[in-house]
Amino acid sequence: MEKYHEIKKRILEHAEKDAMTNPWEEISLSDYENHMKLDSVRQLQALNKMMKNQFDAFPASSAMILGIAGGNGLEHIDRNKFQKVYGIDVNEKYLKAAAQRYSEFSDILECIKLNLIDETERLPQAELLLANLLIEYIGYDCFKKAVMQVRPKYVSCVIQKNAEGGWVSDSPYIHAFDGLEKVHTQVEEISLVQTLKSIGYKMLAQKENPLPNGKKLVQLDFCIL
């Protein structure tokens, strides 16, 4: 009987650990980036160009990137403009890679391991908040809490609009993303606009970037009223 209870305890402990693990912590950076930069996907390249626009477009001296991954786009940081940049991610390996790749920004770039689902209160404040392909994995309410905590003057988001065939493009790396099914939700422009309007933000602009597989990335920019 004692052995039975010990086995049951271990099973429950493993189940609790699996429930607490964010699926993004299980995806290797190489799988993620190799998938994203395929010629049939080209999201890494598109996001890089869009991030340059995001960094350049707003009069802000501090910025925060939610879901920084390996730091794609950080080369566009203007030292003459930004005094502080925060990189937020749930995957510690992603953060270490970003810090190593962009060590020239070590004096202004601060990478923070943080699970936005239940650690929103740990977010520092910044004037510009970027959230690219992130809201799909935390939901509108969680994103709203993050914005309220960061209190940015400007918010710039990129969401993905899907063609038929699913939200993850077919590739040799597709099964690396199987665990995301349990946290992914489709984000709609009108719902995102309404979510941010409810906390005092108005939309400034909307831009679309078509992708080679029929999908597109949509950038929505907001400012505080």
N, CA, C and O of each residue as an XYZ file, in Angstrom:
900
protein
N       0.831     -1.211      0.000
C       0.000      0.000      0.000
C       0.867      1.264      0.000
O       0.571      2.237     -0.693
N       1.948      1.226      0.796
C       2.841      2.382      0.860
C       3.477      2.646     -0.504
O       3.614      3.796     -0.921
N       3.865      1.564     -1.198
C       4.458      1.696     -2.518
C       3.450      2.297     -3.497
O       3.819      3.121     -4.334
N       2.187      1.894     -3.401
C       1.132      2.416     -4.254
C       0.983      3.920     -4.083
O       0.891      4.658     -5.064
N       0.959      4.375     -2.812
C       0.811      5.810     -2.543
C       2.012      6.600     -3.054
O       1.860      7.732     -3.512
N       3.201      6.012     -2.977
C       4.406      6.685     -3.464
C       4.351      6.843     -4.982
O       4.705      7.896     -5.513
N       3.911      5.808     -5.672
C       3.779      5.882     -7.137
C       2.730      6.914     -7.530
O       2.933      7.697     -8.458
N       1.600      6.907     -6.813
C       0.530      7.862     -7.096
C       1.017      9.292     -6.882
O       0.678     10.192     -7.650
N       1.817      9.494     -5.828
C       2.353     10.823     -5.533
C       3.245     11.306     -6.668
O       3.167     12.465     -7.074
N       4.102     10.408     -7.184
C       5.001     10.781     -8.275
C       4.232     11.119     -9.552
O       4.578     12.054    -10.275
N       3.178     10.336     -9.812
C       2.354     10.595    -10.994
C       1.707     11.979    -10.904
O       1.685     12.728    -11.881
N       1.188     12.305     -9.738
C       0.548     13.604     -9.533
C       1.551     14.737     -9.649
O       1.240     15.793    -10.201
N       2.760     14.522     -9.129
C       3.803     15.545     -9.220
C       4.184     15.819    -10.665
O       4.365     16.971    -11.060
N       4.305     14.753    -11.456
C       4.634     14.924    -12.875
C       3.498     15.614    -13.615
O       3.739     16.441    -14.494
N       2.265     15.278    -13.265
C       1.105     15.895    -13.910
C       1.057     17.382    -13.609
O       0.768     18.188    -14.493
N       1.343     17.755    -12.349
C       1.348     19.164    -11.968
C       2.456     19.919    -12.698
O       2.263     21.053    -13.137
N       3.619     19.276    -12.824
C       4.734     19.910    -13.523
C       4.398     20.148    -14.988
O       4.690     21.211    -15.536
N       3.775     19.140    -15.626
C       3.391     19.286    -17.027
C       2.372     20.382    -17.208
O       2.414     21.116    -18.196
N       1.442     20.504    -16.253
C       0.409     21.531    -16.339
C       0.997     22.929    -16.190
O       0.497     23.885    -16.782
N       2.062     23.045    -15.398
C       2.680     24.348    -15.149
C       3.651     24.753    -16.253
O       3.968     25.935    -16.387
N       4.126     23.800    -17.040
C       5.116     24.092    -18.065
C       4.466     24.803    -19.247
O       3.477     24.330    -19.806
N       5.032     25.932    -19.612
C       4.572     26.631    -20.798
C       5.158     25.926    -22.020
O       6.363     25.675    -22.057
N       4.333     25.600    -23.025
C       4.853     24.856    -24.185
C       5.992     25.565    -24.906
O       6.787     24.918    -25.589
N       6.082     26.891    -24.764
C       7.186     27.612    -25.403
C       8.533     27.274    -24.762
O       9.582     27.487    -25.370
N       8.504     26.752    -23.551
C       9.753     26.353    -22.900
C      10.306     25.056    -23.476
O      11.464     24.711    -23.237
N       9.480     24.334    -24.235
C       9.877     23.044    -24.789
C      10.340     23.140    -26.242
O      10.823     22.152    -26.797
N      10.205     24.298    -26.862
C      10.557     24.461    -28.277
C      11.960     25.043    -28.379
O      12.236     26.109    -27.829
N      12.840     24.346    -29.078
C      14.214     24.837    -29.214
C      14.241     26.073    -30.107
O      13.429     26.212    -31.021
N      15.181     26.962    -29.830
C      15.294     28.184    -30.619
C      15.654     27.863    -32.067
O      15.180     28.535    -32.983
N      16.473     26.860    -32.281
C      16.863     26.500    -33.650
C      15.660     26.008    -34.445
O      15.504     26.377    -35.609
N      14.806     25.180    -33.839
C      13.600     24.715    -34.529
C      12.687     25.890    -34.862
O      12.158     25.987    -35.969
N      12.511     26.779    -33.887
C      11.633     27.933    -34.080
C      12.148     28.829    -35.213
O      11.398     29.170    -36.127
N      13.416     29.203    -35.148
C      13.953     30.136    -36.133
C      14.105     29.496    -37.514
O      13.852     30.144    -38.529
N      14.515     28.229    -37.554
C      14.651     27.558    -38.848
C      13.298     27.421    -39.548
O      13.211     27.524    -40.771
N      12.254     27.187    -38.766
C      10.907     27.147    -39.335
C      10.500     28.529    -39.839
O      10.004     28.666    -40.958
N      10.710     29.539    -39.021
C      10.231     30.892    -39.322
C      10.927     31.533    -40.528
O      10.358     32.406    -41.183
N      12.161     31.096    -40.819
C      12.895     31.729    -41.917
C      12.863     30.946    -43.225
O      13.466     31.374    -44.209
N      12.169     29.805    -43.256
C      12.025     29.059    -44.496
C      11.449     29.944    -45.605
O      10.655     30.842    -45.324
N      11.834     29.706    -46.846
C      11.316     30.504    -47.957
C       9.804     30.389    -48.086
O       9.149     31.297    -48.599
N       9.252     29.279    -47.622
C       7.806     29.082    -47.686
C       7.069     29.756    -46.535
O       5.839     29.800    -46.532
N       7.804     30.281    -45.558
C       7.221     30.922    -44.373
C       7.612     32.400    -44.315
O       6.752     33.280    -44.369
N       8.911     32.662    -44.205
C       9.508     34.010    -44.237
C       8.922     34.965    -43.190
O       8.843     36.170    -43.426
N       8.518     34.438    -42.052
C       8.025     35.313    -40.990
C       9.167     35.979    -40.232
O       9.026     37.114    -39.775
N      10.285     35.293    -40.095
C      11.421     35.892    -39.397
C      11.886     37.142    -40.137
O      12.158     38.171    -39.518
N      11.974     37.052    -41.451
C      12.414     38.183    -42.259
C      11.397     39.325    -42.220
O      11.766     40.492    -42.097
N      10.119     38.974    -42.327
C       9.066     39.995    -42.313
C       9.024     40.718    -40.970
O       8.905     41.942    -40.922
N       9.122     39.956    -39.877
C       9.089     40.570    -38.549
C      10.298     41.467    -38.326
O      10.194     42.492    -37.653
N      11.435     41.095    -38.880
C      12.629     41.922    -38.729
C      12.395     43.309    -39.316
O      12.721     44.316    -38.687
N      11.836     43.363    -40.510
C      11.555     44.650    -41.155
C      10.482     45.425    -40.397
O      10.562     46.646    -40.263
N       9.481     44.706    -39.903
C       8.404     45.376    -39.173
C       8.901     45.936    -37.853
O       8.441     46.990    -37.413
N       9.845     45.237    -37.209
C      10.388     45.736    -35.950
C      11.211     47.003    -36.161
O      11.212     47.887    -35.304
N      11.904     47.100    -37.283
C      12.623     48.348    -37.579
C      11.644     49.507    -37.619
O      11.905     50.571    -37.057
N      10.519     49.300    -38.284
C       9.486     50.330    -38.338
C       8.941     50.645    -36.949
O       8.700     51.808    -36.622
N       8.748     49.621    -36.138
C       8.223     49.822    -34.791
C       9.188     50.643    -33.932
O       8.769     51.555    -33.220
N      10.466     50.320    -34.001
C      11.456     51.063    -33.218
C      11.583     52.514    -33.685
O      11.812     53.418    -32.881
N      11.430     52.724    -35.006
C      11.647     54.058    -35.566
C      10.437     54.978    -35.447
O      10.585     56.200    -35.409
N       9.235     54.392    -35.387
C       8.015     55.175    -35.593
C       7.583     56.026    -34.407
O       6.874     57.015    -34.588
N       8.000     55.657    -33.185
C       7.418     56.295    -32.007
C       8.469     57.067    -31.201
O       9.594     56.594    -31.037
N       8.107     58.250    -30.699
C       9.033     59.046    -29.880
C       9.122     58.504    -28.456
O       8.490     59.032    -27.541
N       9.900     57.460    -28.282
C      10.033     56.806    -26.972
C      11.512     56.589    -26.678
O      12.309     56.357    -27.587
N      11.870     56.666    -25.395
C      13.264     56.436    -24.993
C      13.443     55.092    -24.292
O      14.565     54.693    -23.980
N      12.332     54.396    -24.047
C      12.397     53.061    -23.456
C      11.401     52.165    -24.178
O      10.333     52.614    -24.595
N      11.765     50.885    -24.320
C      10.911     49.952    -25.044
C      10.901     48.604    -24.337
O      11.845     48.246    -23.633
N       9.823     47.871    -24.536
C       9.712     46.517    -24.009
C       9.201     45.609    -25.124
O       8.239     45.933    -25.821
N       9.868     44.461    -25.276
C       9.474     43.480    -26.282
C       8.943     42.249    -25.558
O       9.697     41.549    -24.882
N       7.668     41.989    -25.698
C       7.074     40.796    -25.096
C       7.250     39.628    -26.057
O       6.822     39.701    -27.209
N       7.880     38.548    -25.589
C       8.170     37.425    -26.463
C       9.346     37.713    -27.366
O       9.228     37.665    -28.590
N      10.487     38.014    -26.757
C      11.658     38.449    -27.526
C      12.325     37.310    -28.279
O      13.047     37.558    -29.245
N      12.101     36.057    -27.858
C      12.728     34.882    -28.478
C      14.240     35.080    -28.565
O      14.881     35.401    -27.565
N      14.818     34.888    -29.761
C      16.270     35.004    -29.901
C      16.763     36.393    -30.209
O      17.948     36.589    -30.481
N      15.859     37.372    -30.170
C      16.274     38.752    -30.370
C      16.175     39.257    -31.790
O      16.749     40.296    -32.113
N      15.455     38.544    -32.653
C      15.286     39.005    -34.034
C      14.804     40.454    -34.067
O      13.791     40.789    -33.453
N      15.531     41.313    -34.784
C      15.147     42.718    -34.919
C      15.863     43.671    -33.991
O      15.772     44.886    -34.164
N      16.580     43.144    -33.002
C      17.245     44.030    -32.037
C      18.343     44.881    -32.668
O      18.725     45.914    -32.118
N      18.851     44.447    -33.821
C      19.897     45.248    -34.465
C      19.400     46.622    -34.891
O      20.199     47.505    -35.204
N      18.082     46.804    -34.904
C      17.510     48.086    -35.318
C      17.361     49.082    -34.156
O      16.846     50.184    -34.346
N      17.806     48.698    -32.974
C      17.752     49.624    -31.835
C      18.698     50.796    -32.078
O      19.873     50.597    -32.386
N      18.192     51.999    -31.941
C      18.994     53.207    -32.103
C      19.475     53.667    -30.726
O      18.677     54.073    -29.881
N      20.786     53.598    -30.515
C      21.361     53.989    -29.221
C      21.121     55.468    -28.912
O      21.046     55.860    -27.748
N      21.005     56.262    -29.934
C      20.777     57.692    -29.721
C      19.345     57.994    -29.304
O      19.019     59.114    -28.913
N      18.505     56.982    -29.393
C      17.091     57.156    -29.063
C      16.701     56.421    -27.790
O      16.043     56.986    -26.916
N      17.108     55.153    -27.685
C      16.665     54.324    -26.568
C      17.711     54.244    -25.463
O      18.876     53.922    -25.697
N      17.256     54.545    -24.254
C      18.118     54.445    -23.078
C      17.944     53.107    -22.363
O      18.821     52.679    -21.613
N      16.792     52.440    -22.601
C      16.514     51.163    -21.949
C      15.596     50.327    -22.833
O      14.605     50.819    -23.372
N      15.953     49.043    -22.968
C      15.115     48.101    -23.709
C      14.989     46.834    -22.869
O      15.988     46.257    -22.442
N      13.749     46.412    -22.640
C      13.485     45.179    -21.898
C      13.074     44.081    -22.873
O      12.248     44.299    -23.759
N      13.659     42.905    -22.699
C      13.252     41.738    -23.471
C      12.612     40.721    -22.539
O      13.249     40.260    -21.591
N      11.374     40.374    -22.797
C      10.617     39.470    -21.921
C      10.358     38.163    -22.649
O       9.945     38.162    -23.809
N      10.598     37.056    -21.970
C      10.258     35.753    -22.547
C      10.151     34.729    -21.424
O      10.732     34.896    -20.353
N       9.396     33.667    -21.691
C       9.231     32.592    -20.712
C      10.359     31.560    -20.835
O      10.587     30.767    -19.920
N      11.057     31.579    -21.972
C      12.106     30.599    -22.229
C      13.473     31.203    -21.918
O      13.935     32.106    -22.616
N      14.114     30.699    -20.870
C      15.395     31.240    -20.436
C      16.488     31.062    -21.488
O      17.374     31.909    -21.608
N      16.433     29.976    -22.246
C      17.437     29.745    -23.284
C      17.319     30.778    -24.394
O      18.327     31.217    -24.947
N      16.086     31.168    -24.722
C      15.889     32.229    -25.711
C      16.557     33.519    -25.233
O      17.260     34.185    -25.993
N      16.330     33.855    -23.981
C      16.860     35.099    -23.425
C      18.384     35.110    -23.428
O      19.003     36.127    -23.743
N      18.979     33.991    -23.079
C      20.445     33.902    -23.077
C      20.993     34.072    -24.487
O      22.014     34.730    -24.688
N      20.314     33.480    -25.457
C      20.743     33.610    -26.850
C      20.644     35.058    -27.317
O      21.548     35.562    -27.983
N      19.538     35.730    -26.965
C      19.360     37.125    -27.359
C      20.439     38.012    -26.745
O      20.995     38.878    -27.420
N      20.732     37.795    -25.469
C      21.751     38.593    -24.789
C      23.137     38.374    -25.397
O      23.920     39.315    -25.525
N      23.434     37.133    -25.767
C      24.736     36.830    -26.368
C      24.848     37.384    -27.779
O      25.888     37.923    -28.157
N      23.798     37.256    -28.546
C      23.826     37.737    -29.930
C      23.960     39.252    -30.013
O      24.590     39.780    -30.930
N      23.373     39.935    -29.064
C      23.352     41.401    -29.094
C      24.061     41.974    -27.867
O      23.561     42.876    -27.196
N      25.230     41.424    -27.604
C      26.011     41.850    -26.433
C      26.423     43.315    -26.516
O      26.733     43.932    -25.497
N      26.428     43.876    -27.730
C      26.777     45.289    -27.872
C      25.754     46.202    -27.214
O      26.019     47.384    -26.994
N      24.575     45.648    -26.896
C      23.541     46.431    -26.213
C      23.423     46.056    -24.735
O      22.414     46.358    -24.098
N      24.434     45.411    -24.196
C      24.349     44.894    -22.827
C      24.119     45.996    -21.795
O      23.582     45.727    -20.720
N      24.512     47.217    -22.099
C      24.337     48.318    -21.148
C      22.908     48.854    -21.120
O      22.517     49.519    -20.160
N      22.121     48.571    -22.169
C      20.736     49.066    -22.188
C      19.708     47.937    -22.282
O      18.535     48.151    -21.976
N      20.128     46.743    -22.699
C      19.193     45.628    -22.867
C      19.138     44.786    -21.597
O      20.160     44.286    -21.127
N      17.948     44.638    -21.053
C      17.729     43.797    -19.877
C      16.745     42.690    -20.227
O      15.588     42.959    -20.549
N      17.207     41.451    -20.164
C      16.361     40.305    -20.482
C      15.777     39.721    -19.199
O      16.505     39.467    -18.239
N      14.472     39.510    -19.186
C      13.770     39.067    -17.988
C      12.957     37.819    -18.291
O      12.102     37.835    -19.177
N      13.215     36.743    -17.568
C      12.417     35.519    -17.692
C      11.130     35.705    -16.898
O      11.158     35.967    -15.696
N      10.014     35.566    -17.585
C       8.743     35.882    -16.949
C       7.617     35.202    -17.704
O       7.572     35.234    -18.934
N       6.707     34.586    -16.960
C       5.518     33.981    -17.553
C       4.372     34.988    -17.462
O       3.867     35.272    -16.376
N       3.977     35.513    -18.595
C       2.966     36.573    -18.603
C       1.613     36.116    -18.079
O       0.800     36.940    -17.659
N       1.366     34.816    -18.098
C       0.068     34.312    -17.646
C      -0.158     34.606    -16.173
O      -1.267     34.962    -15.775
N       0.893     34.459    -15.352
C       0.688     34.641    -13.916
C       1.743     35.516    -13.231
O       1.801     35.562    -12.003
N       2.574     36.205    -14.009
C       3.598     37.063    -13.407
C       3.589     38.475    -13.988
O       4.618     39.150    -14.011
N       2.436     38.910    -14.449
C       2.318     40.225    -15.076
C       2.798     41.353    -14.169
O       3.355     42.345    -14.638
N       2.574     41.188    -12.853
C       2.923     42.260    -11.914
C       4.427     42.507    -11.834
O       4.849     43.518    -11.271
N       5.236     41.621    -12.377
C       6.691     41.778    -12.355
C       7.205     42.643    -13.499
O       8.384     42.996    -13.525
N       6.338     42.986    -14.443
C       6.776     43.770    -15.592
C       7.139     45.190    -15.180
O       6.372     45.832    -14.462
N       8.296     45.699    -15.617
C       8.629     47.109    -15.387
C       7.844     47.991    -16.355
O       7.071     47.487    -17.169
N       8.039     49.282    -16.268
C       7.337     50.217    -17.150
C       8.232     50.627    -18.316
O       9.457     50.658    -18.196
N       7.601     50.941    -19.444
C       8.319     51.395    -20.628
C       7.383     52.257    -21.468
O       6.162     52.125    -21.382
N       7.954     53.130    -22.270
C       7.142     54.049    -23.070
C       6.571     53.395    -24.323
O       5.512     53.794    -24.808
N       7.277     52.385    -24.849
C       6.842     51.686    -26.049
C       6.765     50.192    -25.760
O       7.720     49.604    -25.251
N       5.638     49.586    -26.080
C       5.443     48.159    -25.845
C       5.222     47.455    -27.185
O       4.307     47.802    -27.931
N       6.065     46.467    -27.482
C       5.931     45.671    -28.696
C       5.464     44.267    -28.335
O       5.984     43.652    -27.404
N       4.488     43.767    -29.070
C       3.975     42.413    -28.848
C       3.700     41.794    -30.209
O       2.622     41.974    -30.776
N       4.680     41.063    -30.731
C       4.583     40.496    -32.070
C       4.384     38.989    -32.006
O       5.215     38.273    -31.447
N       3.286     38.506    -32.577
C       2.920     37.090    -32.546
C       2.968     36.551    -31.126
O       3.483     35.461    -30.878
N       2.431     37.317    -30.212
C       2.465     36.994    -28.783
C       1.075     36.865    -28.191
O       0.820     35.983    -27.370
N       0.177     37.743    -28.608
C      -1.160     37.780    -28.022
C      -1.901     36.468    -28.286
O      -2.755     36.059    -27.499
N      -1.567     35.814    -29.401
C      -2.184     34.532    -29.734
C      -1.971     33.478    -28.653
O      -2.733     32.516    -28.566
N      -0.932     33.656    -27.823
C      -0.572     32.629    -26.848
C      -0.856     33.029    -25.399
O      -0.648     32.230    -24.487
N      -1.324     34.249    -25.182
C      -1.668     34.656    -23.822
C      -3.107     35.145    -23.708
O      -3.649     35.192    -22.604
N      -3.739     35.511    -24.827
C      -5.127     35.954    -24.809
C      -5.274     37.447    -24.570
O      -4.342     38.113    -24.120
N      -6.463     37.964    -24.877
C      -6.733     39.396    -24.763
C      -6.626     39.893    -23.321
O      -6.006     40.926    -23.067
N      -7.220     39.171    -22.382
C      -7.258     39.645    -20.994
C      -5.862     39.735    -20.392
O      -5.532     40.710    -19.717
N      -5.057     38.729    -20.635
C      -3.690     38.736    -20.114
C      -2.889     39.879    -20.744
O      -2.117     40.555    -20.064
N      -3.081     40.084    -22.043
C      -2.373     41.180    -22.710
C      -2.815     42.523    -22.145
O      -1.994     43.419    -21.945
N      -4.095     42.660    -21.891
C      -4.603     43.908    -21.306
C      -3.953     44.174    -19.945
O      -3.584     45.309    -19.641
N      -3.816     43.135    -19.137
C      -3.156     43.286    -17.831
C      -1.707     43.717    -17.997
O      -1.203     44.545    -17.238
N      -1.040     43.145    -18.999
C       0.354     43.506    -19.250
C       0.472     44.981    -19.633
O       1.353     45.688    -19.143
N      -0.412     45.433    -20.500
C      -0.391     46.835    -20.925
C      -0.644     47.754    -19.732
O       0.023     48.778    -19.582
N      -1.592     47.392    -18.897
C      -1.916     48.213    -17.726
C      -0.744     48.271    -16.745
O      -0.548     49.277    -16.064
N       0.033     47.185    -16.677
C       1.187     47.154    -15.789
C       2.350     47.971    -16.357
O       3.010     48.708    -15.624
N       2.597     47.841    -17.646
C       3.732     48.534    -18.285
C       3.449     50.016    -18.464
O       4.362     50.839    -18.400
N       2.189     50.354    -18.687
C       1.739     51.751    -18.850
C       2.492     52.469    -19.964
O       3.028     53.553    -19.736
N       2.546     51.892    -21.162
C       3.259     52.539    -22.265
C       2.451     53.681    -22.882
O       1.224     53.712    -22.790
N       3.162     54.613    -23.510
C       2.485     55.644    -24.296
C       2.034     55.071    -25.632
O       1.015     55.474    -26.192
N       2.824     54.115    -26.128
C       2.550     53.522    -27.432
C       2.593     51.997    -27.345
O       3.418     51.417    -26.638
N       1.682     51.370    -28.081
C       1.637     49.907    -28.165
C       1.618     49.541    -29.644
O       0.824     50.079    -30.415
N       2.499     48.622    -30.034
C       2.513     48.156    -31.413
C       2.481     46.630    -31.403
O       3.331     45.988    -30.785
N       1.498     46.056    -32.090
C       1.286     44.610    -32.091
C       1.334     44.078    -33.516
O       0.946     44.761    -34.464
N       1.813     42.855    -33.649
C       1.713     42.141    -34.922
C       0.970     40.844    -34.663
O       1.355     40.056    -33.799
N      -0.099     40.632    -35.420
C      -0.861     39.390    -35.319
C      -0.835     38.693    -36.676
O      -0.527     39.310    -37.696
N      -1.157     37.422    -36.675
C      -1.112     36.630    -37.910
C      -2.521     36.320    -38.384
O      -3.360     35.850    -37.616
N      -2.769     36.588    -39.656
C      -4.030     36.211    -40.285
C      -3.761     34.989    -41.148
O      -2.860     34.992    -41.987
N      -4.542     33.956    -40.938
C      -4.258     32.657    -41.539
C      -5.069     32.383    -42.787
O      -6.246     32.732    -42.877
N      -4.413     31.749    -43.748
C      -5.119     31.206    -44.898
C      -5.637     29.824    -44.511
O      -5.410     29.372    -43.389
N      -6.314     29.166    -45.405
C      -6.776     27.812    -45.123
C      -5.567     26.890    -44.977
O      -4.570     27.042    -45.685
N      -5.664     25.945    -44.062
C      -4.565     25.009    -43.896
C      -3.916     25.061    -42.535
O      -2.921     24.374    -42.304
N      -4.460     25.870    -41.609
C      -3.930     25.884    -40.251
C      -3.064     27.091    -39.962
O      -2.638     27.804    -40.871
N      -2.810     27.307    -38.686
C      -2.080     28.503    -38.253
C      -0.574     28.278    -38.194
O       0.181     29.248    -38.139
N      -0.116     27.027    -38.204
C       1.312     26.733    -38.310
C       1.588     26.244    -39.721
O       1.000     25.260    -40.170
N       2.477     26.926    -40.416
C       2.782     26.544    -41.795
C       3.487     25.190    -41.833
O       4.257     24.846    -40.936
N       3.206     24.433    -42.892
C       3.842     23.133    -43.044
C       5.345     23.300    -43.260
O       5.780     24.148    -44.039
N       6.124     22.488    -42.567
C       7.582     22.544    -42.687
C       8.173     21.310    -42.024
O       7.454     20.582    -41.341
N       9.462     21.058    -42.208
C      10.091     19.918    -41.530
C      10.085     20.052    -40.007
O      10.345     19.086    -39.290
N       9.785     21.260    -39.521
C       9.828     21.519    -38.078
C       8.439     21.594    -37.453
O       8.309     21.934    -36.277
N       7.414     21.285    -38.214
C       6.050     21.546    -37.759
C       5.706     20.853    -36.445
O       4.966     21.411    -35.635
N       6.227     19.652    -36.218
C       5.847     18.921    -35.003
C       6.506     19.485    -33.746
O       6.132     19.113    -32.634
N       7.473     20.373    -33.909
C       8.054     21.038    -32.745
C       7.023     21.934    -32.067
O       7.176     22.295    -30.900
N       5.974     22.290    -32.802
C       4.978     23.229    -32.298
C       3.678     22.556    -31.868
O       2.691     23.236    -31.590
N       3.671     21.237    -31.812
C       2.439     20.512    -31.475
C       1.865     20.941    -30.123
O       0.646     21.015    -29.968
N       2.726     21.224    -29.149
C       2.264     21.579    -27.808
C       1.559     22.911    -27.729
O       0.892     23.197    -26.735
N       1.694     23.746    -28.770
C       1.086     25.072    -28.742
C      -0.426     25.041    -28.947
O      -1.117     26.025    -28.686
N      -0.929     23.908    -29.415
C      -2.370     23.790    -29.656
C      -3.192     24.146    -28.417
O      -4.268     24.733    -28.525
N      -2.675     23.785    -27.240
C      -3.457     23.987    -26.021
C      -3.477     25.435    -25.544
O      -4.266     25.782    -24.665
N      -2.614     26.289    -26.115
C      -2.591     27.689    -25.664
C      -2.899     28.676    -26.786
O      -3.094     29.861    -26.516
N      -2.946     28.221    -28.029
C      -3.138     29.144    -29.143
C      -4.605     29.510    -29.328
O      -5.501     28.678    -29.178
N      -4.821     30.778    -29.657
C      -6.146     31.244    -30.027
C      -5.999     32.273    -31.140
O      -5.021     33.020    -31.162
N      -6.950     32.323    -32.057
C      -6.875     33.277    -33.153
C      -7.217     34.677    -32.646
O      -8.220     34.865    -31.957
N      -6.385     35.653    -32.987
C      -6.611     37.036    -32.585
C      -7.218     37.802    -33.755
O      -6.736     37.712    -34.884
N      -8.276     38.553    -33.475
C      -8.954     39.346    -34.488
C      -8.712     40.826    -34.249
O      -8.664     41.281    -33.106
N      -8.561     41.574    -35.332
C      -8.256     43.002    -35.210
C      -9.294     43.742    -34.369
O      -8.944     44.503    -33.467
N     -10.574     43.514    -34.673
C     -11.626     44.275    -33.990
C     -11.628     43.998    -32.490
O     -11.850     44.911    -31.694
N     -11.385     42.754    -32.097
C     -11.364     42.411    -30.675
C     -10.159     43.031    -29.978
O     -10.260     43.474    -28.834
N      -9.027     43.064    -30.661
C      -7.834     43.682    -30.082
C      -8.026     45.183    -29.927
O      -7.644     45.758    -28.908
N      -8.615     45.816    -30.930
C      -8.892     47.253    -30.854
C      -9.833     47.548    -29.691
O      -9.610     48.503    -28.946
N     -10.867     46.752    -29.526
C     -11.827     46.951    -28.435
C     -11.175     46.722    -27.074
O     -11.471     47.429    -26.110
N     -10.289     45.731    -27.000
C      -9.597     45.437    -25.740
C      -8.759     46.621    -25.300
O      -8.806     47.012    -24.134
N      -7.992     47.198    -26.215
C      -7.136     48.327    -25.845
C      -7.945     49.620    -25.667
O      -7.576     50.477    -24.865
N      -9.024     49.754    -26.401
C      -9.893     50.926    -26.220
C     -10.476     50.957    -24.816
O     -10.681     52.027    -24.242
N     -10.744     49.767    -24.260
C     -11.350     49.684    -22.925
C     -10.416     50.190    -21.832
O     -10.863     50.489    -20.725
N      -9.105     50.290    -22.137
C      -8.164     50.821    -21.142
C      -7.516     52.120    -21.626
O      -6.444     52.501    -21.156
N      -8.182     52.796    -22.574
C      -7.777     54.152    -22.919
C      -6.822     54.317    -24.076
O      -6.143     55.339    -24.163
N      -6.745     53.330    -24.983
C      -5.850     53.444    -26.137
C      -6.656     53.549    -27.429
O      -7.666     52.867    -27.603
N      -6.196     54.410    -28.326
C      -6.828     54.518    -29.639
C      -5.868     54.002    -30.707
O      -4.649     54.094    -30.563
N      -6.438     53.460    -31.778
C      -5.602     52.932    -32.845
C      -5.100     54.065    -33.735
O      -5.858     54.952    -34.125
N      -3.808     54.015    -34.044
C      -3.187     55.012    -34.910
C      -3.110     54.546    -36.351
O      -3.370     55.316    -37.277
N      -2.752     53.280    -36.539
C      -2.546     52.789    -37.897
C      -2.650     51.273    -37.940
O      -2.502     50.589    -36.927
N      -2.909     50.770    -39.138
C      -2.932     49.330    -39.384
C      -2.246     49.064    -40.712
O      -2.560     49.695    -41.721
N      -1.299     48.116    -40.706
C      -0.547     47.781    -41.914
C      -0.538     46.272    -42.094
O      -0.529     45.518    -41.121
N      -0.541     45.843    -43.343
C      -0.528     44.418    -43.656
C       0.732     44.037    -44.415
O       1.197     44.776    -45.283
N       1.273     42.883    -44.082
C       2.467     42.370    -44.742
C       2.171     40.952    -45.232
O       2.122     40.025    -44.423
N       1.973     40.762    -46.550
C       1.644     39.431    -47.062
C       2.832     38.478    -46.971
O       3.986     38.885    -47.100
N       2.525     37.211    -46.747
C       3.542     36.170    -46.647
C       3.399     35.217    -47.838
O       2.343     35.180    -48.468
N       4.448     34.447    -48.157
C       4.416     33.611    -49.365
C       3.419     32.460    -49.326
O       3.087     31.906    -50.373
N       2.931     32.087    -48.142
C       2.031     30.935    -48.044
C       0.558     31.335    -47.953
O      -0.280     30.535    -47.536
N       0.248     32.560    -48.340
C      -1.141     33.006    -48.314
C      -1.562     33.659    -47.018
O      -2.639     34.249    -46.942
N      -0.729     33.563    -45.999
C      -1.017     34.222    -44.729
C      -0.533     35.665    -44.791
O       0.081     36.077    -45.775
N      -0.805     36.418    -43.761
C      -0.285     37.783    -43.691
C      -0.094     38.187    -42.244
O      -0.779     37.696    -41.346
N       0.842     39.086    -42.036
C       1.065     39.682    -40.729
C       0.419     41.055    -40.720
O       0.588     41.838    -41.655
N      -0.320     41.341    -39.663
C      -1.019     42.616    -39.545
C      -0.462     43.373    -38.342
O      -0.482     42.871    -37.218
N       0.030     44.574    -38.588
C       0.555     45.426    -37.510
C      -0.489     46.451    -37.123
O      -1.040     47.142    -37.980
N      -0.762     46.552    -35.833
C      -1.707     47.536    -35.307
C      -0.989     48.395    -34.273
O      -0.399     47.879    -33.324
N      -1.048     49.707    -34.468
C      -0.363     50.650    -33.594
C      -1.381     51.465    -32.797
O      -2.421     51.870    -33.317
N      -1.056     51.695    -31.521
C      -1.966     52.408    -30.622
C      -1.203     53.445    -29.807
O       0.011     53.347    -29.629
N      -1.931     54.430    -29.322
C      -1.368     55.384    -28.371
C      -2.402     55.650    -27.286
O      -3.603     55.470    -27.488
N      -1.906     56.085    -26.128
C      -2.781     56.376    -25.013
C      -3.536     57.676    -25.289
O      -2.973     58.631    -25.824
N      -4.790     57.698    -24.924
C      -5.604     58.908    -25.146
C      -5.206     60.038    -24.192
O      -5.788     61.122    -24.242
